[in-house]
Amino acid sequence: MLCLGGNGSPSAAQSTTVRSDEKALVEELCGCVGAVDLAASNTNVERQVRSCLEGAVLRHPAGARSLLERPGAEASAGYKLGQVLGDALDRTCEAFGAVRDRLRQAHDAHLLKKGST
C-alpha cells in the first residue's frame, strides 16, 4: 500500500524505505554475481546467474516491485526488471561487467552453434 503525505506524494519515510529495498536487492545481486565461477561451462554460468537473480528477488520483493513501478518503456516485467537491474549493476557493481561479458560470450557461442546445424 502506498503511503501518501499531505501533498499527495509518497512520504519521505516511504521513499527512504523504497530506496533501501532497491539498494539491498542490488547489493545482494552484486555480491552473488561476484561469486559466479566464470570458468564454468556456459550452462553453469547461466544457471549461477539465474540463481543469483531469483534468490535476490525472492529475498527483496519490495525492492523488485519498486524497480518495476518506475516509469519507463512498457515491456514484460522480466524484461523491465532485467534492464533496470542491469543498469544499476553497471553503475555500482564492478564484478558485473565480467559476468555480463561472459554471458554475452555464451549467447554468441549458442547462436554460432545453432546457425551451424
Residue pairs with C-beta under 8 A, 6 or more apart in sequence:
2 10
2 14
3 10
3 11
3 13
3 14
4 10
4 11
5 11
5 12
10 18
17 62
18 62
18 63
18 66
21 60
21 62
21 63
21 66
22 63
22 66
22 67
22 88
23 63
24 60
24 63
25 56
25 57
25 60
25 63
25 64
25 67
25 85
26 63
26 85
26 88
26 89
26 92
26 93
28 55
28 56
28 59
28 60
29 52
29 53
29 56
29 85
29 89
29 93
30 89
30 92
30 93
30 95
30 96
32 51
32 52
32 55
32 56
33 49
33 52
33 89
33 93
33 95
33 96
33 99
34 93
34 95
36 45
36 48
36 49
36 52
36 99
36 102
37 44
37 45
37 48
38 45
38 98
38 99
38 102
40 48
42 105
42 106
42 109
42 110
45 99
45 102
45 103
45 106
46 103
46 106
49 99
49 103
53 85
57 64
57 81
64 81
67 80
67 81
67 84
67 85
67 88
68 77
68 80
68 81
68 84
70 84
72 80
72 83
72 84
73 80
75 83
86 96
86 100
89 96
89 100
90 96
90 97
90 100
